[in-house]
């Protein structure tokens, strides 16, 4: 395998995986938004999404343009750009991508963010316009959704679901079009740039075509319903039932559930848990028990007698 083929097959294949990871993280950041009050959370969405789509565009550009006859050094310099629309124009010389003005506007928004807005607050003039990423995003949404965005409570209303679905469709369409071009160009060259690790973030985006996290919410909610209501018996279920629960407030259960979808929500309850731990005599033993949960190398014996014996033995699971 020559250097060019190896580069396009393996190096660009890894770049495709990286691009999908960034896009996944960007959409997850947007899904985590509860409102538009915090510029840093909007920044996180823009940063991950802009990097992911830029890298994806460059993979397509290389597969289309590169040849053995070009000046490699000059060509690599031409890839040092953060202009998403310029990269798209290079692709469009060969392919009609079928993206609409809506998608081009979003790509321009990403370009403006990455080239200028992400550094804007390092300048003194930013004191007058310190939230350009928020203004840009909200202006884009209000234009294309035909609705007024409430900075304070947008995602606590039914319209919040519409906004998240819309962003998922916009990012998803761009991702799908570009990935299809990666696959078609790679197949034409008899290479496997388009292949992705199973279960990776990139495979969820490019192969699974999952651009929002509504299904994820259903999964964890259904699991909680099962765990609370089941009368099933198994080693791990019995083990969990042996752990004395903390004295959380029943009236706050609906708020507690948010910890399953947000790391920030998890953090907000750390101090409450620490207070409850003040009443636990043997914290080390409890930590050891908790560490066994979700550990894939630990197997719990479903036999009740053996299980109780295992608990008495310092709560040690059976290791692979």
Protein Blocks (a to p, Z undefined) as FASTA:
>chain_A
ZZklmmmmmmmmmmmmmmmmmmmmmmmmmmmpgbfkbmklmmmmmmmmmmmmmmmmmmmm
mmmmpcfkbcfklmmmmmmccbfklmmmmmmmmpcghpafklmmmmmmmmmmmmmmmmmm
mpfklmmmmclmmmmmmmmmmmmnopacdfklmmmpfklmmmmmmmmmmmmmmmmmmmmm
mmmmmmmnopaklpccehiaklmmmmnopabfklmmmmmmmmmmmmmmpcbdcfklmmmm
mpccdfddfklmmmmmmmmmofklmmmmmmmmmmmmmmpmblmlmmmmmmmgopakbccd
fbfklmmmmmmnooiacdZZ
